[in-house]
Amino acid sequence: MITTDSPKRVAKTAQSPAHRLSTFLLVGLSLSIGWGIRGNFGHEYGAAFAGCLAAITVALLSGRDDWRQRVLYFAFFGAIGWGFGASISYMQVISYTQSGHALSQWYGYTGLFYIGFLWAGLGGAGTALAAVAGQDRLVRLFKPVLFVFAAWFFQDLIEDAVATALQSSLGFDRTWSRHKSPLYWFDADYLGAFFALLGVGVYDLQERRQTNGWLLPVFALMGAVLGYLVQWILQKTDLEAGLSSLLTYSLGDPAYIDPATGKPAFDPHNFLNNWPQWFGDYPQHVGWMLGLVLGITAYFIRFGKFRNGSSLIVYMASGWLLAFLAFPVLGSLFFADAGGIRMTPPRSDDWAGITGVFVGTILWMRRNQLLPVAVAAVMSGTIGGLGFSGVQWLKQLLMAPGNPAILKNKGFFPESESFRHIASDWANWQHQNWHSFLEQSYGFVNGIAIAVTLGFLATRIPMHDTSKTVEPTRGRWTLGVAAVFVLLAIPYVNLVKNVEEWGKKLNPEVWTQTLFQADGSLKTAPAVWDVPYLGHLPGVDFLNLSPDSWFKLTWFFLLLMAVLVIRRHFREPLAIIPKSWLGKGQMLYLILLWVMVIGNFERALVDWAPQRLLTEWVITVNAVLATALVLLAPFERETVRIQQEKAFAFWYRRVWFWAVASAVVAVPIFLVTNRLIYQYPPYEKLDKVTNHTRFGPEASWRARPNLKNAEHK
């Protein structure tokens, strides 16, 4: 039941379901579980799972019938929002905070706050969009999003093949030699932004279906010709080399002296630079390629409509590219002596692109009367920023007892009896999986961020109209898409990684196959990577697939089953699926939760060690508690009193103030207390091999740059 009251009346009524302790606990646990699992699977897909779980719970525990009916939309957009931040490299930033170099430590805590802010900010924006936007707007947004997914799928299919075809002589390797790829650029996901624009451009063309579509190749051709002519003129006037030098800087320090030899450590010609690798590999094609891109861009600026919310994708993807160009690519030209405007050189600079995504999202929300989403983004981002930097600080405090580094810093000699005694007593404590503690604790704080932010909106956003029907027929297909995305796509993109993990651990002495020789004798040999179906049948060779292919084939069968079940359910509801949206949401949550918890345990089982208890056992216990809470905490009929908020502009200014103030106050506290406890030695005596530093003569970007002829750092 939803009622609207005055502020005085609201203050006297019972606590909102969104503000109960059980709500904060369950949302926090959900994101903590997801974050612990994300630590094993990594990157955007793992973070999407964590955000999906939290979004489901916040919808179910809000007490609002309209939000519960949108639980699949919460899951869908919440997962997408949380996935963005996972592209940001942060392990080196964590290392800065424990380096002992004061300026690098301050920078590290500030960087963690900023990364956490972006991550939780976009996660909060995605979740809040499902809560704030009208039903029709959410439905219309699905189609352009699916076009972007299709473009990313196409990118995944062709990227490695194109890179290898362009420059196979470099021996391109996806992992450790990825900087040798012609497509490499600051180790960043810039192609994802380009392909997102490609997808939304194709959507715009098919949605408009106007006669001026024929002008696109004209604009593209004109741009390519103009770009070619500009480059040709620059070459003929001998200006190309000067312009190239003006816009290029080396990703390293040519003046760096190797402390061991007293000589320059690196050949300046071996440094990477701030432009894509193919600029140097194929300089003759730079002009017309850039012109082609600018010509296509000009066409869509002139004729593009980007209806049905597709302009949000344009804002986000364009923001990615513009911020990336503004900071590490061009802005760094003025700060090359300090390593450029780069957060973690020599690692990825996706932070800059995600900054652009965040800014683009905020601008779009403000211009499209969705200011509450912008408020939610900054509010959740602030809590997330405090969480990432604060949990790293807390982890360091907990690791202080018996820490060998602290003992050395306090003057204990490693050979002394007292040192060995203290270190031995605390050895097990020191060797716990502290990174998993960081992951799960930070996940819990992110969950609190979502609970606080959506709890704030739950009593201020007017009820969405649900009087017509509980399950609207218009756009019902989007519910099916969201269900497949949550129950099949998110588990697949994570669990498919288990196949490679299992394969690497197989014992060739055990994993063998018996082969028949030409003379009829038997021979036992290690199993090949291709696995046959029903043994080696005569003449049946086409069923020999790799384990990865068998996994994908199985998941394809699951997808077909899901499509059939969903179609049948839309025609006539299946008995197994609850009628209430609360029940549907609980089923959705439990299936996703336990599929991923079990899959995560299977991943770790092949490499089990006592340290895994802090991860897999804690995750499993938390999942048991979360199961109890998701079933017991929400009730079918609850009362939510809504105080309609009319001053979100005031809240928007306020949350930005608290975001800046939180960073200004918290970071110095983290830095000072850490240095008081650890009592670091002077800079010249610091361990700069194990821990990274951002500044100083032995900064990581100086001493350990990525080189053309070396493995990627």
Steps between C-alpha positions, in 0.01 A plus 500: 500500500636841401391826658613858458537717808645828612856506640372530859273201456782293345720568800247342734415188301656156509838443344506454123586145384790647303650636824489183708819345631418177314492696173844648552635162610361305203597755234846526656539122516381460141760737361764356735434148372507624144819697558675203657408291196594791270848485651538150354343565159604861462415790276164629380313170499575424863398848612178473297403192702560681829299803393221278371457325835491828691251657259262206538506520878450875518192469279353215707565662838378846404143405587386676180282292270605705196870429565435131557324479165820646351735254669624369164572855385682570827711190441568585135598865536664450839730237353594722206569799724729308734684337211657824373729571795659154482704604197710731721840369610543537876754249636787742444303773680463266798875446489559876514320517836741252658817619327622714790559797268281773652402677178429172322294382798291815497455457127406132551226570755369784282507274195310225681239754609464617141478148356248399764300817427481426127422133553223546756378816326425322174365199689266728693396677179409174327300375797327834555406528132279194541340661805444851363434479125153435365408152380478607138844663510659183642334281238612724214858501628534123463528491122796742468673321787462170314652660189801596712525145637496371142777744404712385796442138403615580149806677643586193708478282189729706281740690726775241537468388140533857373797571728678184392429566132630856527830408656553129548876547484491656849393171655190653657394324819171595668639508854863579561591651164176683435684832460650359180157497343443780246173571684667562837449846649586563865373148576153657496159386376463778244373252240204426727401868485545508121290188452232633734471803273498267201213301650293804589573648156362189328198519732444864408513419128248218521273693737485811280474318166537833321620558147806693614665173609675497162695806613692298760744344250529841332602665828734209577666519158533878514654476846747232389603701193538818702706318764724351231553842340584665832762236574638526146533878534672466837746254348575717198555808717719306748259588781392145582808411705478821703129458570553136595778597739285775652212260570705200617678415823676184619342278764817488704792709619796502255717658771442220753829360631524138609618511866692175451706611199492879519411510130179580308270202552291516183534571133267798429400340170362203695235704683133492407330833439161660554343392169367166378766256390374494143587870466864393505451171316297650215560878501397531135139414591454740794361792298222330309400282799458801728317681222267203456410504869447877499285477186272239657485709819400808300217307334347391830542847651305639207234234450496275806183496713597244765149449629368263767782569744776408255643849555604380848736254335636778277568717806673215683713368211591847373586599857732200520692599188513874572626455856755244383633747244491789746697331780754226421531563124523879458491642852806296594708690247531776760593261783722247325782554751265383778369197313210684340139526615491128563376331817702179491776519241598268339159329552164568338351849475136392486442725802501797259243344271275403792527860624353604166229235530404634843494863385300406191250308713454791742451751217245279325303439819486872573389587147232231494320586825660213692684706760424245777718253311785753499453552874508125553820468294690756707359374830589136438831606346598686818435199720678273252802731492523503878454123493784419262757728661372431853497121474855500363598714801316261734672202340839658567406563863393138547824379344712703741532244787814296446564661163867433405524834319395689813748302710779594259389862495513508880859376502457126560765295320359203306772280651401587857309261725230756578435562128470129423278440803253779420496422128441130569209567738323717242603309186160337441325832555729672251447231235124522493336591171491870582422601146180298520421683824541825306279378216216373717508792746506754221211315339302526822557877515389529137185315598443751780543775240221353289277441803547857624452655157193300395361529853524876456309481170245244623322756717540795259422370150128497413339163435508387138160422354428127534121523487460371144657159541755328718690373196462743208475341158679788327868432517449168673779358286742711702415294809605188313822663383579614853429153641734334248763766569488442876462121515710395200719780364652616831581144621634403157747786453641424845486120524642440152832610651492188720568278200846644443570492874413130521700422188816661639481279809451167322770241577627351173585174683137460600322674213594252230341332205551157345573501129492214249812478287505395135627154597210447741703565817397744772685815602430725799571869452409830663156616394486759230314826563224391260260269683301244295135415553432130579860402436674470165222368276611391151467790260342730760749784531269800496398447864852563627472837671711685750371512861423867442289411197314226688423752774370755249291237321341398829420861581343540156263215582413676826426816304262315266324349800466842663349654186243221476409527869465879488280488188276242662482702824393811310216305336396313813678552835696198619401359836858494628540877463340695788215733419623786717796711397649456845506125445641539148773725629590258780525213252713712267733594783544148637567338162761760405659498846550126532602438139782747547596388853527137388682597180743710700571210737562268204751749361696504826477126567772407250746726683380467858707641786415596862510869400195439282287468817493878529345512157293193410390405853407856595318546169303180555403591858400848389292343221317286758427811707392693190265216404331520838472878484361521146227253598420638847562877486250617234123468542236484230303794640699788645436867563724761340432865566633727227600860552517627145828687463494818292846632579735248341710790370577583864595138569715493186710791625517353848621154397779654292609701804510188714690310232780755493499553877519125564810463287667809646448379859536123467815471287729693743367291789577177315848623407604634841379201703660255258837675522483524878442125532744376236778754567649477153873558442632780275424480128840364400454197728147411384425177318414637155507162331211337687296819540433756229554873538342766282752774566869528573814402308409129518132541412356196325441680172870591496656176625252248354349637179342287231751449221442397141723193525397385850201339666213722607522610863 
